[in-house]
């Protein structure tokens, strides 16, 4: 299966899901639902990704790897959306023995990336780098798992920011070996281009990585490679080219709702004297309905309908703890103390009744 051609894989997995459902093969159905969720994440359809892993979680199976996929993917999406508390709740919900089995460790990449994102968001880049360290181990199960090359490229970025050149070089070498082993897949080759381009701060290599990300249809990867290209161009004094790449990266992130990535990209380039123009994203108000994120707005409107947290969790394919976090944010932003007050405000809220 072409794990690095998500569009093709999604079509194949949908067919497999239909076959598994028709034959009542619960084990195969949970695998296809989970994998569909992962590939929808790669394609940038994050709400469908969350729905997919929720459907997998709802099936009557006890596979030990499933919590790793479900909580890891949820935490990663929420982290990119800068919903920090909700992302942290998903990571904390992982069972203590979540990685006890080889099968679970093969699906570890989302958890590693989510932990690293959380640490970097909190201003702890060294801890973020440490969170990704398992991917440096040779012989790690099936590319920690299928995304090991991309994890290695994140190690290169963070290691260079932390002044750990030796670690960055090791990650480049590991990614090179992985790319040679998986030569028939395009994803590892793209990750290697990113590794090499970051390590050398080479705009030409990073521009090649951008071109491959565009062909692959991976919007988050495209945003990352454009962000890296902007940094490299700035280092080489091409501030106009850097601004252009940064603007394109921000557009890719905005299409995903990846607010943390926009903030990180702007901060990296600001330190090099590069800023986006007047088209920068409008800052969200601190209070009121306009202050709610899209996810919070969905929850608020269901609260206004009188739905309980478990009912909202089921309707939106979220964990109850994530819903509770959203509700706390909603009460604070609307400056009310009760769910009834949310309903009262919703009744007089201007605009359409839906999110």
C-alpha positions in Angstrom: 0.0 0.0 0.0 1.3 3.5 -0.9 1.2 5.0 2.5 2.7 8.2 1.1 0.1 8.8 -1.6 -2.8 9.6 0.7 -5.4 10.4 -2.0 -4.9 7.0 -3.6 -4.8 5.2 -0.3 -8.1 6.9 0.9 -9.9 5.5 -2.1 -8.5 2.0 -1.5 -9.3 2.2 2.3 -12.9 3.3 1.6 -13.3 0.2 -0.6 -11.8 -2.0 2.1 -14.1 -0.4 4.7 -17.1 -1.3 2.6 -15.9 -4.8 2.2 -15.2 -5.2 5.9 -18.6 -3.9 6.8 -20.3 -6.1 4.3 -18.5 -9.2 5.7 -19.0 -8.1 9.3 -15.2 -8.3 9.9 -14.9 -6.0 12.9 -11.1 -6.4 13.1 -10.6 -5.2 9.6 -13.2 -2.5 9.9 -11.4 -0.9 12.9 -8.1 -0.9 11.0 -9.6 0.7 7.9 -11.4 3.3 9.9 -8.3 4.2 11.9 -6.1 4.3 8.7 -8.7 6.5 7.0 -8.6 8.9 9.9 -4.8 9.1 9.5 -4.9 9.7 5.8 -7.7 12.3 6.1 -5.3 14.1 8.5 -2.6 14.1 5.8 -5.0 15.4 3.2 -6.0 18.3 5.5 -9.6 17.1 6.2 -9.0 17.2 10.0 -12.7 17.0 11.0 -13.1 13.9 9.0 -9.9 12.5 10.5 -11.3 13.0 14.0 -14.6 11.4 12.9 -12.7 8.4 11.4 -10.8 7.6 14.6 -13.9 8.1 16.6 -15.7 5.5 14.5 -12.8 3.1 15.0 -12.9 3.7 18.8 -16.6 3.0 18.9 -16.2 -0.5 17.5 -16.3 -3.4 20.0 -12.6 -4.3 19.8 -9.8 -4.2 22.4 -6.7 -3.7 20.1 -4.0 -2.2 22.3 -2.7 0.1 19.5 -6.1 1.8 19.0 -5.8 4.3 22.0 -2.4 5.4 20.6 -3.9 6.2 17.2 -7.1 7.9 18.6 -5.5 10.0 21.3 -2.4 10.7 19.3 -4.2 12.0 16.3 -6.7 14.0 18.4 -3.9 15.6 20.4 -2.0 16.5 17.2 -5.0 18.1 15.5 -5.9 20.1 18.6 -2.3 21.1 19.1 -2.0 22.5 15.6 -5.2 24.4 16.2 -3.6 25.8 19.4 -6.2 24.3 21.7 -3.6 23.5 24.2 -5.7 22.3 27.2 -7.8 20.0 25.0 -4.6 18.6 23.4 -3.0 18.0 26.7 -6.2 16.2 27.9 -5.9 13.8 25.0 -2.2 13.0 25.8 -3.1 12.5 29.5 -5.8 10.1 28.5 -3.3 7.6 27.1 -3.1 4.5 29.2 0.0 4.1 31.2 1.0 1.0 29.2 -0.1 2.5 25.9 3.2 1.5 24.2 3.6 -2.0 25.7 3.0 -3.8 22.4 5.1 -3.6 19.2 1.8 -2.9 17.3 1.2 0.2 19.5 4.8 1.4 19.1 4.4 1.2 15.3 1.7 3.9 15.6 3.7 6.2 18.0 4.5 9.0 15.6 1.4 11.1 16.2 1.9 10.9 19.9 5.6 11.9 19.6 4.8 14.8 17.4 1.9 16.0 19.6 4.2 15.9 22.7 6.9 17.8 20.9 4.4 20.4 19.6 3.1 20.9 23.1 6.6 21.4 24.5 7.6 23.8 21.8 4.3 25.8 22.2 5.2 26.2 25.9 8.6 27.6 25.0 10.6 24.4 25.7 12.3 23.4 22.4 14.8 21.2 24.2 12.0 19.1 25.7 10.3 19.1 22.3 13.5 17.6 20.8 13.7 15.0 23.6 10.1 14.0 22.9 11.1 13.0 19.4 14.3 11.1 20.4 12.8 7.6 20.0 12.7 8.1 16.3 16.5 8.2 16.3 16.8 4.6 17.4 17.9 2.3 14.7 15.7 -0.8 14.3 12.7 1.1 15.6 9.5 -0.7 14.6 8.5 0.0 11.0 9.5 3.6 10.9 8.1 4.6 14.3 6.0 3.7 12.5 5.0 4.8 9.1 6.0 8.4 9.7 9.5 8.1 11.0 11.2 10.1 8.1 8.9 13.1 8.8 9.6 12.8 12.6 13.3 12.8 11.7 12.9 16.0 9.7 11.3 17.7 12.7 14.3 16.6 14.8 16.6 18.3 12.3 14.6 21.6 12.6 14.4 21.5 16.4 18.0 20.3 16.9 19.4 23.2 14.8 17.2 25.7 16.8 18.6 24.2 20.0 22.2 24.4 18.7 22.5 20.6 18.6 24.3 20.2 15.3 25.4 16.6 16.0 21.9 15.5 16.7 20.7 17.2 13.5 23.4 15.4 11.5 22.4 12.1 13.0 18.8 12.7 12.1 19.8 13.5 8.5 21.8 10.3 8.3 18.9 8.2 9.8 16.5 9.7 7.3 18.8 9.0 4.4 18.9 5.3 5.4 15.1 5.2 5.8 14.7 6.8 2.4 16.9 4.3 0.8 15.1 1.4 2.5 11.7 2.9 1.4 12.9 4.0 -2.0 9.6 3.1 -3.7 7.7 5.6 -1.6 7.8 9.4 -2.2 7.2 10.5 1.4 10.6 9.5 2.8 12.4 11.2 -0.2 10.5 14.4 0.5 11.4 14.2 4.2 15.1 13.6 3.3 15.1 16.7 1.0 13.7 18.7 4.0 16.4 17.3 6.3 19.2 18.1 3.9 17.8 21.5 3.1 17.4 22.4 6.8 20.8 21.2 7.7 22.5 23.1 4.9 20.0 26.1 4.9 19.8 25.5 1.2 16.9 27.2 -0.5 17.3 25.1 -3.6 16.8 21.8 -1.8 13.9 23.3 0.2 12.2 24.6 -3.0 12.4 21.0 -4.3 10.7 19.8 -1.1 8.0 22.4 -1.6 7.4 21.2 -5.1 7.1 17.6 -4.0 4.7 18.6 -1.2 2.5 20.4 -3.7 2.4 17.3 -6.0 1.6 15.1 -3.0 -1.4 17.1 -1.9 -0.3 17.3 1.8 -1.2 20.8 3.0 0.5 20.7 6.4 3.7 19.4 4.9 3.4 22.1 2.3 3.1 24.7 5.0 6.2 23.4 6.8 8.4 23.2 3.8 7.3 26.8 2.7 8.1 28.0 6.2 11.5 26.4 6.1 12.1 27.9 2.6 11.2 31.3 4.0 13.8 30.9 6.8 16.5 29.7 4.4 15.9 32.6 2.0 16.0 35.1 4.8 19.4 33.7 5.9 20.7 34.2 2.4 19.4 37.8 2.3 16.5 37.2 0.0 13.9 39.0 2.1 11.4 39.4 -0.7 11.5 35.7 -1.5 11.3 34.9 2.2 8.2 37.1 2.6 6.6 35.4 -0.4 7.2 31.9 1.0 6.0 32.9 4.5 2.8 34.3 3.0 2.2 31.0 1.1 3.0 29.0 4.3 0.5 31.1 6.3 -2.2 30.6 3.7 -1.7 26.8 3.9 -1.9 26.9 7.7 -5.0 29.1 7.6 -6.7 26.7 5.4 -6.3 24.0 8.1 -7.0 26.2 11.0 -3.5 25.6 12.2 -3.1 28.7 14.4 -0.1 27.5 16.3 1.8 26.9 13.0 1.0 30.4 11.9 2.3 31.8 15.2 5.5 29.8 15.0 6.2 30.7 11.4 5.6 34.4 12.0 7.9 34.3 15.1 10.7 32.4 13.2 10.7 34.9 10.4 10.2 38.0 12.5 13.5 37.2 14.2 15.1 37.4 10.8 13.4 40.7 9.9 10.6 39.3 7.7 7.0 40.0 8.3 3.9 39.3 6.3 2.0 42.3 4.8 -1.4 43.7 5.7 -3.1 40.4 4.8 -2.1 38.8 8.1 -4.9 36.9 9.8 -7.2 39.1 11.9 -6.6 38.7 15.6 -9.5 36.9 17.3 -11.3 39.0 20.0 -10.8 38.0 23.6 -14.4 37.8 24.6 -17.8 37.2 23.0 -19.1 34.9 20.3 -16.4 36.1 17.9 -13.8 34.9 20.4 -14.9 31.3 20.1 -12.8 29.0 17.8 -14.8 27.0 15.2 -14.7 23.9 17.5 -15.8 25.9 20.5 -18.7 27.4 18.5 -19.9 24.0 17.5 -19.9 22.9 21.2 -21.5 26.1 22.4 -24.5 25.7 20.0 -25.0 22.2 21.2 -24.8 23.4 24.8 -27.5 25.9 23.9 -29.7 23.1 22.6 -29.5 21.5 26.1 -27.2 18.6 25.2 -25.0 17.1 27.9 -21.2 16.7 27.6 -21.5 13.0 26.7 -24.1 13.8 24.0 -21.9 16.5 22.6 -18.8 14.2 22.6 -20.8 11.6 20.7 -22.1 14.1 18.2 -18.7 15.7 17.5 -16.6 12.6 17.8 -14.6 14.1 20.7 -13.6 12.8 24.1 -15.7 13.9 27.1 -12.6 15.6 28.6 -12.1 17.6 25.4 -15.7 18.7 25.5 -15.4 19.8 29.1 -12.3 21.8 28.2 -14.2 23.5 25.4 -17.2 24.3 27.7 -14.8 25.9 30.2 -13.4 28.1 27.5 -16.9 29.0 26.2 -18.1 30.1 29.7 -15.0 32.2 30.1 -15.1 33.8 26.7 -18.9 34.5 26.9 -18.3 35.7 30.5 -21.1 33.6 31.9 -21.3 31.0 34.7 -23.9 28.5 33.5 -25.0 26.5 30.5 -28.4 28.2 30.7 -26.7 31.5 30.2 -25.0 30.2 27.1 -28.4 29.2 25.7 -29.8 32.6 26.6 -27.0 34.4 24.7 -27.3 32.0 21.7 -31.0 32.8 21.4 -30.2 36.5 20.8 -27.0 35.9 18.9 -27.0 37.6 15.5 -26.5 35.6 12.4 -27.5 32.0 11.4 -28.3 29.5 14.1 -25.5 27.1 13.1 -21.7 27.4 13.3 
